[in-house]
Amino acid sequence: MKILLLEDDILLNESITKYLTTIGHAITSVRDGNVCLGILESEKFDLLIFDINVPNIDGLTILETLHAHKKITPVIFISTLIDIEDISRAFELGCYDYLKKPFHLKELGIRIDRIAKTAKKDMHHKRLSPSYSFDCDDMTLYFHEEPQVLSKRQLQIIEFFAHNRGFVCSFDMFRESVWADCDMFVDDATIRTEINRLKNNLKEDFITNIRGIGYMVKTPSL
């Protein structure tokens, strides 16, 4: 995997970089939050490993900034912090794993392997809930392993949710993506009606209404 490591402790940074390089990963390592964010503006990575307390911009704020720009990359946080509020915020922001320092480097390697396997499977087949998943290649919604029959527009809505799990999707976003083929303006009521039709067809309701803004499908736990 191509990994960006943000760790300001020089010795730990070097140890992690050496170990992960040895087991076959390509590592870019930095010790400053500003430098990290600058690299992420021009490069893509398969995985991010962030310490939280680093110079200039902390790891949580960097992840928050990435999500605001719709840049989604799996993240492992490594930190001495044990405050439940920090841990909760990390997972609310979409981190995949959290390792408390000190930790064994082999354990980090195991966590990375787990994420790599999940990400590879998740690239085309996206989990939407405990029972539902969406295959992006053949545009099919599955309830467990059974394909579901939906209209073309409803499948477009599901596809949009699948690519934006964990984000609040506004009515403007639906207009720009799902209804982009419409020559006329599509109002909020039309979007709401179509999503309600879709929800009525679901055996498990995983679409959350965000009052006055739009809708959201939460990212299922790994």
DANORZI-V623011 format. One record per backbone hydrogen bond with DSSP energy under -0.5 kcal/mol. NH is the residue of the N-H (numbers start at 0). CO is the residue of the C=O. Records with the same first field share a line. If there is no record, write none. Layout:
NH = CO ; CO
//
This chain:
2 = 0 ; 25
3 = 46
4 = 2 ; 27
5 = 3 ; 48
6 = 4 ; 29
9 = 7
12 = 8
13 = 9
14 = 10
15 = 11
16 = 12
17 = 13
18 = 14
19 = 15
20 = 16
21 = 17
22 = 18
23 = 20
24 = 19
25 = 0
26 = 24
27 = 2
29 = 4
32 = 54
35 = 31
36 = 32
37 = 33
38 = 34
39 = 35
40 = 36
41 = 37 ; 38
42 = 38
45 = 1
46 = 1
47 = 73
48 = 3
49 = 47 ; 75
50 = 5
51 = 77
53 = 51
54 = 30
56 = 54
58 = 51
61 = 57
62 = 58
63 = 59
64 = 60
65 = 61
66 = 62
67 = 63
68 = 64 ; 65
69 = 66
70 = 65
71 = 69
72 = 70
73 = 45
75 = 47
76 = 96
77 = 49
78 = 98
85 = 82
86 = 82
87 = 83
88 = 84
89 = 85
90 = 86
91 = 87
92 = 88
93 = 90
94 = 89
95 = 74
96 = 74
98 = 76
100 = 78
106 = 103
107 = 103
108 = 104
109 = 105
110 = 106
111 = 107
112 = 108
113 = 109
114 = 110
115 = 111
116 = 112
117 = 113
118 = 114
119 = 115
120 = 116
121 = 117
122 = 118
123 = 120
124 = 120
125 = 123 ; 133
127 = 131
128 = 131
132 = 141
133 = 125
134 = 139
135 = 123 ; 133
138 = 134
139 = 134
141 = 132
142 = 145
143 = 130 ; 141
144 = 142
145 = 142
146 = 144
147 = 140
149 = 147
154 = 150
155 = 151
156 = 152
157 = 153
158 = 154
159 = 155
160 = 156
161 = 157
162 = 158
163 = 159 ; 160
164 = 161
165 = 216
166 = 163
168 = 166 ; 214
169 = 167
170 = 212
173 = 169
174 = 170
175 = 171
176 = 172
177 = 173
178 = 173
179 = 176
181 = 178
186 = 184
190 = 186
191 = 187
192 = 188
193 = 189
194 = 190
195 = 191
196 = 192
197 = 193
198 = 194
199 = 195
200 = 196 ; 197
201 = 197 ; 198
205 = 203
207 = 205 ; 215
209 = 207 ; 213
210 = 208
212 = 209
213 = 209
214 = 168
215 = 207
216 = 166
219 = 217
//
